[in-house]
Amino acid sequence: MSVLVDTTPLRVSPAFRRLWWGLSVSNLGTQLTVVAVGLQVYDLTGSTFSVGVLGVCALVPLVVFGLYGGAIVDHYDRRRVALVASLVAWTVVLGLAVQAWLGNEHVGLLYALVAVQSAAGAVNSPARTAIIPRLVDPTLLPAANALHTTGWNVALTVGPLLGAGLVAAFGYAAAYTLDAALFTFALAALLRLPPVPPEPSSVRRARVGLGSVVDGLRYLGTQRNVRMTFAVDLVAMITASPRVLFPAVALLYLGGGETTTGVVSAAVAVGAVLAGVFSGALVHVRWQGRIITVAIVVWGLAIAGFGAVLVTVDATRPDQVLWGALALAVLTLVVAGAADAISSVFRQSILQTATPDDMRGRLQGVFVVVVAGGPRLGELLLGGLATRVGEGWTAVIGGLTCVVLVSVLVRVQRTFWHYDAHHPTP
């Protein structure tokens, strides 16, 4: 059995192969825009707070349309929903390019465009993810999700570097224009998919509305294993998401300023990419609840190890980079990124295989909200704790708290530990 990423889904399913390539290329463009928008807002306002407002503008539509969009996905042809949402997102990118070419100086326009883009993405993401189980055999879903996660993390690693370089060399308009061009790969992939209507259901409501959203949430509340995939992820992200600590880490502990911040930020994505590249043996794991639990425990221990490095060097505001400490910090974050990617692959696989087709869209919508909202809550919690005990001890406490809480949750909900991919039970 090869340890390298299992590419079987790409070989046996032409539709999945086209979708994977299209999304991987377009995700790279998306990361260009994420960097360019933040830089443009700062350029217009000179305010870090104004850049932070971008997160609020993105988060609110993401939560609202993530939940409602999931209900839409369970009601209409998923290919059509994804295509319409993608066209809206593409129009936004074109709007960003036009405003940059015209020399826009109004930050409010950027906030509005980012809000619309986030709303479109909140509908698009559950639609595309709910399509995948219809394109590959259930036994290949872990491999398909590993490929999807790897493509995303490559974009997350390369995109910001490329985006910053493009902005520095050619300006914001060039970055947005390239994103618009790369986005067409996703549109082309969706256009070539066959129709993917939701499977017949005797419980589906006649109309999409708040009741459909409530039905999805009520269903989630009754399905122990699926519910646990969300619970353990929330624990990991709320207690031990370290990104809010990175700017201070570079200034107070490791030295190197913005460059060091970029290095430690990239380390998490590099770990995720490595986990995807060497996921060949993992995707055949039968006891998926156990691998998720172990992965999140490793995540917590790695974050605690990151904090221990910081505690050891202390907040001395070094004038130069402490290379030994930086190397150890990067190593712990690479391990954390790999563990997070493994957890993500199998949480997504359980969600796709154990959930009936008529509920997949709504639960994928909840997944979008959890993935977006958990780290935001974590940033608030860890940021507040850091003001009291320092960044190093915050990471130590957060990582160990993650380990303890996940262990307690799995001990209480034993069916998750015994979850069998050969007999998926929600």
Beta strands, then each sheet from edge to edge (+ up, - down):
end
